[in-house]
Structure formats: structure tokens, C-alpha cells
Amino acid sequence: MANDKFTVVGTNIAEKATMIWNVADMLRGPFKPHEYGLVILPMTVVKRFHDCLLPTHQAVLDTWEKVKKFAVVDGFLTKASGYQFYNTSKFTFDSLLADPENIEDNFKDYLNGFSANVQDVLSKFDFDNIIKRMVESNTLYLVIKEYNSPKGYLGPDKISAVDCGYIFEDLVKRFSESFGEEAGAHFTSRDVIYLMTDILLSDADLSKGGNVTVYDMAMGTSQMLSCMEERVHELNADIDVTCFGQEFNPSTFAIAKADMMIRGGDPNNMKFGDTLSEDQFSGYQFQYIISNPPFGIDWKREQKAVEAEAKKGELGRFAPGLPKISDGQQLFVLNGLSKLATNGKMAIIQNGSPLFTGDAGSGPSEIRRYILENDWLDAIIQMSTDMFMNTGIST
């Protein structure tokens, strides 16, 4: 069933993402190919917010008129919108297009009408500067018009939260490829993610309901978290799944936070920062951890913070040892182990190097000893090569 579903959804999502990416046709010239995503990613997020809020737009405006002089208004407005975010601007994409002469001022008014949590998302895209460039190149009106076409519709009645997550991730992958980056750094196939979720939940007793906590320490656009939530609810729809994640790429973090807000989760559980040097979840413990940290990336930038934490011994995350400076994968393993609740489970993707680098007594070897002597390793699963976009690395 999972494979059939993946195939059907994957085809539809790729088509929708391709249509959105066609906006690039009108950016050609004023924007270089590697800059298209700077327009397309934030515009897609804004349009998703817009289409979610459209059915309750008038109700929010009516409520705003009643409460705008109150000291605290968020509760009234989120109740009216039906989401954890809202927009008090009178404009919609339809009315923006009705006044092309004032498109810049009116679009800014529309964006300024969003609640503070959406403003935080947009700030991570540096969207003000992008809007300025679109105005200067006479493309803002054309881009808004394209997104307001039927093929640009992203409302939840036609595009589910999971499907929209696929669209975001596909666009991020395309954006990465336009930079010449390895998309494997940003994109994990659904086949791999569902393998991980099924392993994590293989012996879980979820019949009694309750609450499940899930953490991804390198969450990207948060699709591992949404797949884990989806899988848990397939087993028991009454279980509350609380997702937590950290990401240090501003654009993918913004998408993850936007996605969480739309799905009805707590956007405050989505944290920005470098997991190795700026741990946002110190003291937390989680029932499930699912993650695909970067392969073979050095930790020179985080070296000072990592070594300082290692000196804390068992009070820190890196007491067992430190891997070689050229490969930080085992640091993510240790970070996960430090946050795993008693009887919790972690599924983490690595390439081959953490299995064999380092002689006996070295940091990598001591990390392996720490895992094995505590009997924490359930299984190592060799996956096929070419499972990750643009890379044949064995995982």
C-alpha cells in the first residue's frame, strides 16, 4: 500500500511543483537561474497561507474591527481564522491584481497583515529585498497573477498538508540543484523515510492512545516529522503526536515552520540554529528520533562549542569522544542518544564512515564502544546505492 500511495502522490506532486517552477519563465533575465528559488520558495509559502485563510478572510476582518484596540488580540483572530495564524489585511490575491498600479504598496500591506509567527517565517527568506527586485524588474504583478491562476491554487481542500510538504521539498530540491548542490543534502526519498518510520514503530503498542514525541535534529523542511506523524495516526488516529525539530538553513527552516503552523502543530517546537553548536533542546527527551544529518561534513565551524561541551563530560552531549574534524556524523548520533527517552528509539541515516574510521582508542572508536557496551544498537541496515539524489554514496 505504501509504495502504491507513494507512486500516485509522487506523480501528482511533481506535476504541481513543475507548474509552480514554471514561474521561473518570467524571472529569466532579471534573476539568474540559481536565484529563482529566492522568489519561488517564499511566494509558494505565502500562497499556501493565503489559500488556507481565504474561506475565513471576512470573519477575520470582522473580528479585527471589534478587537483591534484590545491589548491582546491573537486568541480572537486565530479562533476566527481557524489556524494558529491569521491576516488582517483587506487584500487578497484577487484584489491585488485588480489594482496593478499600486501592486507593490498593496502587496506589502497584505504581507504586513500576517500574524507575528508568519512574519518570522518571511524574515528567514529575506523577502523584502526580493520584492524590491521584482518591482524593479516589473515581475511582481506577473508572479502574483501566475500564483493566482487555477494551477497555482494551494488550498487544503485540494492539497493536503502532507502533499504540500512534498511540493515544498520538491522545490527545495530543484533550488539546490540550480545551485549545483547535491540534492541528497536536502531531500530524502519517501521510500527511505517510510522504512525508517516502520522500523521505529514495528514493536510499538499504540493501542492505548496518549502522546508520542518525535524529534528531528536536522529537519530540513520537516517531512520526516510529518511522515512519522502520518504513520502513527494510521495506527491510532487518537494519539497526539508532538513534533520537535531544529534546522540551520533559513529557507528550509521557514518552510518547516510554515508547514507545522498549517498542520496545526506548535510552530514554537520548530527551532532555528546549528544543532551541534546551538542546541535548542537541551534537557529534552523524546520517545522517537528520526533524522538524516549531512554526510561527511566537517565541524570546524562548530569546533569551539563542541569541544567546550565535550569537556562537560556526562553533563554534555559528547562525553564518549569526538570524531575526526572532517566528518561530524557521529556527533549527530551522540546528540540523538543524549535526548532519547528510556525505551526510546532512534533511526538515523549515515554513510559508511562511522562504522570503520579511527583506530582503537580514537574518538570514533570510543563512540562505537559507547554504543555497543550500552547495548543501544538494534540494527545496521545497508541500503542500495543511488538512494539519494545526485549521489551514489553507500548508506
C-alpha positions as CSV (number, residue, x, y, z in Angstrom):
1,M,0.0,0.0,0.0
2,A,2.7,2.5,0.9
3,N,4.5,2.0,-2.4
4,D,1.3,2.4,-4.4
5,K,0.4,5.6,-2.4
6,F,3.9,7.0,-2.9
7,T,3.8,6.5,-6.7
8,V,0.4,8.2,-7.1
9,V,1.2,11.1,-4.8
10,G,4.7,11.5,-6.2
11,T,3.4,11.9,-9.7
12,N,0.8,14.5,-8.8
13,I,3.1,16.4,-6.6
14,A,5.9,16.5,-9.2
15,E,3.3,17.9,-11.7
16,K,2.2,20.7,-9.3
17,A,5.8,21.5,-8.4
18,T,6.7,21.7,-12.0
19,M,3.8,24.1,-12.7
20,I,5.0,26.3,-9.8
21,W,8.6,26.2,-11.0
22,N,7.4,27.5,-14.4
23,V,7.1,30.9,-12.7
24,A,10.9,30.9,-13.5
25,D,10.0,31.6,-17.1
26,M,9.0,35.2,-16.2
27,L,12.1,35.6,-13.9
28,R,14.6,34.8,-16.6
29,G,16.8,37.9,-17.2
30,P,16.2,39.9,-14.0
31,F,17.1,36.9,-11.9
32,K,19.8,34.3,-12.5
33,P,18.8,30.7,-12.6
34,H,20.3,30.0,-9.1
35,E,18.1,32.9,-7.8
36,Y,14.8,31.6,-9.0
37,G,14.2,29.8,-5.7
38,L,14.6,33.1,-3.8
39,V,11.3,34.1,-5.4
40,I,9.5,30.8,-5.8
41,L,10.0,29.4,-2.3
42,P,8.6,32.4,-0.3
43,M,5.9,33.0,-2.8
44,T,4.7,29.4,-2.6
45,V,4.6,29.7,1.2
46,V,2.7,32.9,1.1
47,K,0.2,31.5,-1.4
48,R,-0.3,28.4,0.8
49,F,-1.1,30.7,3.7
50,H,-3.4,32.8,1.5
51,D,-5.4,29.9,0.2
52,C,-5.7,28.3,3.7
53,L,-7.0,31.6,5.1
54,L,-9.3,32.6,2.2
55,P,-12.5,30.9,3.5
56,T,-12.3,32.7,6.8
57,H,-10.9,36.0,5.5
58,Q,-14.1,38.1,6.0
59,A,-14.6,36.6,9.5
60,V,-11.1,37.7,10.5
61,L,-11.7,41.2,9.1
62,D,-14.9,41.5,11.1
63,T,-13.2,40.2,14.3
64,W,-10.3,42.6,13.7
65,E,-12.7,45.6,13.6
66,K,-14.1,44.5,17.0
67,V,-10.8,43.8,18.8
68,K,-8.1,45.9,17.2
69,K,-8.0,48.3,20.2
70,F,-7.6,45.4,22.7
71,A,-4.2,44.8,24.3
72,V,-4.2,41.2,23.3
73,V,-5.9,40.1,20.0
74,D,-4.2,36.9,18.9
75,G,-6.7,34.5,20.5
76,F,-9.7,36.2,18.9
77,L,-8.1,36.3,15.5
78,T,-6.8,32.7,15.4
79,K,-10.2,31.5,16.5
80,A,-11.8,33.4,13.6
81,S,-9.2,32.1,11.1
82,G,-9.3,28.5,12.2
83,Y,-5.5,28.4,12.2
84,Q,-2.6,29.4,14.5
85,F,-2.0,32.3,12.2
86,Y,-4.1,35.0,10.5
87,N,-4.1,38.0,8.2
88,T,-5.9,41.3,8.9
89,S,-5.1,43.0,5.6
90,K,-8.2,43.7,3.4
91,F,-6.3,42.4,0.4
92,T,-6.4,39.0,-1.3
93,F,-4.6,37.9,-4.4
94,D,-7.7,38.8,-6.4
95,S,-7.9,42.4,-5.1
96,L,-4.1,42.8,-5.5
97,L,-4.5,42.0,-9.2
98,A,-7.4,44.5,-9.6
99,D,-5.0,47.4,-8.9
100,P,-1.8,46.8,-10.9
101,E,-0.7,50.5,-10.4
102,N,-0.3,50.0,-6.7
103,I,0.8,46.4,-6.6
104,E,3.9,47.0,-4.5
105,D,2.3,49.0,-1.7
106,N,-0.7,46.8,-1.6
107,F,1.3,43.5,-1.6
108,K,3.4,44.9,1.3
109,D,0.2,45.8,3.1
110,Y,-1.0,42.3,2.6
111,L,2.2,40.8,4.0
112,N,2.2,43.2,7.0
113,G,-1.3,41.9,7.8
114,F,0.0,38.5,8.8
115,S,0.4,37.5,12.4
116,A,3.8,37.6,14.1
117,N,4.6,33.9,13.6
118,V,4.2,34.3,9.8
119,Q,6.4,37.4,9.9
120,D,9.1,35.3,11.4
121,V,8.8,32.8,8.6
122,L,9.0,35.5,5.9
123,S,12.0,37.2,7.6
124,K,14.1,34.0,7.1
125,F,13.5,34.4,3.4
126,D,14.8,38.0,3.3
127,F,11.6,38.6,1.3
128,D,11.7,42.4,1.4
129,N,14.8,42.6,-0.8
130,I,13.3,40.1,-3.2
131,I,10.1,42.1,-3.6
132,K,12.2,45.2,-4.3
133,R,14.0,43.3,-7.1
134,M,10.7,42.1,-8.5
135,V,9.3,45.6,-8.6
136,E,12.4,47.0,-10.3
137,S,12.1,44.3,-13.0
138,N,8.3,44.6,-13.4
139,T,7.8,41.0,-12.5
140,L,5.8,41.3,-9.2
141,Y,2.4,41.6,-10.8
142,L,3.1,38.8,-13.3
143,V,4.3,36.4,-10.5
144,I,1.2,37.2,-8.3
145,K,-1.0,36.6,-11.4
146,E,0.6,33.3,-12.1
147,Y,0.2,32.1,-8.5
148,N,-3.5,33.2,-8.6
149,S,-4.2,31.0,-11.6
150,P,-6.1,27.8,-11.0
151,K,-2.9,25.8,-11.4
152,G,-1.3,27.8,-8.6
153,Y,-4.1,27.0,-6.1
154,L,-2.7,25.5,-2.9
155,G,-5.8,25.4,-0.6
156,P,-6.2,22.5,1.8
157,D,-9.4,21.3,0.2
158,K,-7.3,20.3,-2.9
159,I,-3.7,19.9,-1.5
160,S,-3.4,18.1,1.9
161,A,-0.7,19.1,4.4
162,V,1.4,16.0,3.5
163,D,1.0,16.7,-0.2
164,C,2.0,20.4,0.3
165,G,5.0,19.2,2.2
166,Y,6.0,17.1,-0.8
167,I,5.7,20.2,-3.0
168,F,7.9,22.3,-0.7
169,E,10.5,19.6,-0.6
170,D,10.5,19.1,-4.4
171,L,11.0,22.8,-4.9
172,V,13.9,22.9,-2.4
173,K,15.5,20.0,-4.2
174,R,15.2,21.8,-7.5
175,F,16.6,25.0,-6.0
176,S,19.5,23.1,-4.6
177,E,20.2,21.6,-8.0
178,S,20.2,25.0,-9.6
179,F,23.0,25.9,-7.1
180,G,24.9,22.8,-8.2
181,E,24.4,21.4,-4.7
182,E,23.9,17.7,-4.0
183,A,20.1,17.4,-3.5
184,G,20.8,14.5,-1.2
185,A,21.8,17.1,1.4
186,H,18.2,18.4,1.3
187,F,16.0,15.6,0.1
188,T,15.3,12.1,1.5
189,S,13.0,9.8,-0.7
190,R,9.7,8.7,0.8
191,D,10.7,5.1,0.4
192,V,13.6,5.7,2.9
193,I,11.5,7.7,5.3
194,Y,8.7,5.2,5.4
195,L,11.3,2.4,6.0
196,M,12.6,4.4,9.0
197,T,9.1,5.1,10.4
198,D,8.1,1.4,10.1
199,I,11.2,0.3,11.9
200,L,10.7,2.8,14.7
201,L,7.0,1.7,15.1
202,S,7.5,-2.0,14.5
203,D,7.1,-3.1,18.1
204,A,5.2,0.0,19.4
205,D,2.0,-0.6,21.4
206,L,-0.1,2.4,20.4
207,S,-3.5,0.9,21.2
208,K,-3.9,2.8,24.4
209,G,-3.6,6.3,22.9
210,G,-1.8,9.0,24.7
211,N,1.0,11.3,23.4
212,V,4.0,10.5,21.3
213,T,7.0,12.8,20.9
214,V,9.2,12.9,17.8
215,Y,12.4,14.8,17.2
216,D,14.4,15.5,14.0
217,M,17.8,17.2,14.7
218,A,18.4,18.1,11.0
219,M,14.8,18.5,9.9
220,G,15.1,20.3,6.6
221,T,11.6,21.1,5.5
222,S,10.3,18.7,8.3
223,Q,9.0,16.0,6.0
224,M,10.4,13.2,8.2
225,L,8.3,14.5,11.1
226,S,5.2,14.8,9.0
227,C,5.6,11.2,7.7
228,M,6.2,9.9,11.3
229,E,3.0,11.7,12.4
230,E,1.1,10.3,9.4
231,R,2.3,6.7,10.2
232,V,1.4,7.0,13.9
233,H,-2.1,8.2,13.1
234,E,-2.6,5.3,10.6
235,L,-2.0,3.0,13.6
236,N,-4.2,5.0,16.0
237,A,-5.8,8.3,15.0
238,D,-6.5,9.2,18.6
239,I,-2.8,9.5,19.6
240,D,-1.4,13.1,20.0
241,V,1.9,13.4,18.1
242,T,4.1,16.3,19.2
243,C,6.9,17.1,16.7
244,F,10.1,18.9,17.5
245,G,12.8,19.9,15.1
246,Q,15.9,22.0,14.5
247,E,17.3,23.4,11.2
248,F,20.0,25.9,10.4
249,N,19.3,26.6,6.7
250,P,17.0,29.7,6.9
251,S,14.8,28.8,3.8
252,T,14.2,25.2,4.8
253,F,13.6,26.3,8.4
254,A,11.0,28.8,7.2
255,I,9.2,26.1,5.2
256,A,9.3,23.7,8.1
257,K,7.7,26.3,10.5
258,A,5.1,27.3,7.9
259,D,4.3,23.6,7.4
260,M,3.9,23.0,11.1
261,M,1.6,26.0,11.5
262,I,-0.7,24.8,8.7
263,R,-0.8,21.3,10.1
264,G,-2.0,22.6,13.4
265,G,1.2,21.7,15.4
266,D,3.1,24.0,17.6
267,P,5.4,26.2,15.5
268,N,7.4,27.1,18.6
269,N,8.7,23.5,18.5
270,M,10.5,24.3,15.3
271,K,13.8,25.8,16.3
272,F,16.4,27.7,14.2
273,G,20.1,27.2,14.7
274,D,23.1,24.8,14.3
275,T,22.3,21.6,16.2
276,L,26.0,20.9,17.1
277,S,26.8,24.4,18.4
278,E,23.4,25.9,19.3
279,D,21.4,23.0,20.8
280,Q,17.8,24.3,21.1
281,F,16.6,21.3,23.0
282,S,18.9,20.9,26.0
283,G,17.3,18.8,28.7
284,Y,14.6,17.5,26.4
285,Q,13.9,13.7,26.0
286,F,12.0,12.2,23.1
287,Q,10.3,8.9,22.5
288,Y,11.3,8.8,18.8
289,I,14.1,10.4,16.9
290,I,14.2,10.2,13.1
291,S,16.9,12.1,11.2
292,N,19.1,12.3,8.1
293,P,22.0,14.6,9.1
294,P,24.6,15.7,6.5
295,F,27.1,13.1,5.3
296,G,30.8,13.8,5.8
297,I,30.6,17.5,6.6
298,D,33.4,18.9,8.7
299,W,32.7,20.5,12.1
300,K,35.3,23.2,12.0
301,R,32.7,26.0,12.4
302,E,31.3,24.3,15.5
303,Q,34.7,23.1,16.9
304,K,35.0,25.6,19.8
305,A,31.4,24.9,21.0
306,V,31.6,21.2,20.5
307,E,34.9,20.9,22.4
308,A,33.6,23.0,25.2
309,E,30.6,20.7,25.6
310,A,32.8,17.6,25.4
311,K,34.6,19.0,28.5
312,K,31.4,18.9,30.5
313,G,31.7,15.1,30.5
314,E,28.4,13.3,31.1
315,L,26.6,16.6,31.7
316,G,27.1,17.3,27.9
317,R,26.3,15.5,24.7
318,F,29.7,14.5,23.6
319,A,31.4,12.8,26.6
320,P,32.3,9.4,24.9
321,G,34.7,11.1,22.4
322,L,34.9,13.3,19.3
323,P,35.1,12.1,15.7
324,K,37.7,13.4,13.3
325,I,37.2,17.1,12.4
326,S,36.4,16.2,8.7
327,D,33.3,14.2,9.5
328,G,30.7,15.2,12.1
329,Q,28.2,12.4,11.6
330,Q,28.9,10.7,14.9
331,L,28.3,14.0,16.7
332,F,24.7,13.8,15.5
333,V,24.4,10.2,16.8
334,L,25.6,11.3,20.2
335,N,23.3,14.3,20.2
336,G,20.4,11.9,19.5
337,L,21.4,9.4,22.2
338,S,21.6,12.2,24.7
339,K,17.9,13.1,24.0
340,L,16.5,9.6,23.8
341,A,13.9,8.8,26.5
342,T,14.2,5.5,28.4
343,N,13.0,2.8,25.9
344,G,13.0,5.4,23.1
345,K,14.1,4.5,19.6
346,M,16.2,6.4,17.0
347,A,16.5,5.8,13.3
348,I,19.4,7.8,11.7
349,I,20.9,7.7,8.3
350,Q,24.7,7.7,7.9
351,N,27.2,6.8,5.2
352,G,29.7,4.1,5.9
353,S,32.5,6.1,7.6
354,P,31.1,6.0,11.2
355,L,31.4,2.2,11.0
356,F,35.1,1.9,10.5
357,T,37.1,5.2,10.7
358,G,39.5,5.7,13.5
359,D,41.9,3.2,15.2
360,A,41.2,1.5,18.5
361,G,41.2,4.2,21.3
362,S,40.5,7.0,18.9
363,G,37.4,9.2,19.2
364,P,35.3,7.4,16.5
365,S,36.3,4.1,18.1
366,E,35.3,5.2,21.6
367,I,31.9,6.4,20.3
368,R,31.3,2.9,18.8
369,R,32.4,1.3,22.0
370,Y,30.0,3.6,24.0
371,I,27.1,2.5,21.8
372,L,27.9,-1.2,21.8
373,E,28.7,-1.5,25.5
374,N,25.4,0.1,26.4
375,D,23.6,-2.3,24.0
376,W,21.9,0.5,22.2
377,L,22.4,-0.8,18.6
378,D,19.4,-2.7,17.3
379,A,20.4,-3.0,13.7
380,I,22.5,-1.6,10.9
381,I,20.7,-1.7,7.6
382,Q,22.6,-1.5,4.3
383,M,20.7,0.4,1.7
384,S,21.1,0.3,-2.0
385,T,23.4,2.9,-3.6
386,D,21.8,5.7,-5.5
387,M,19.0,6.0,-2.9
388,F,19.8,9.7,-2.5
389,M,19.5,12.3,-5.3
390,N,22.7,13.1,-7.2
391,T,24.9,10.8,-5.1
392,G,25.9,7.2,-5.2
393,I,27.2,7.1,-1.6
394,S,26.6,3.9,0.2
395,T,24.2,4.5,3.2
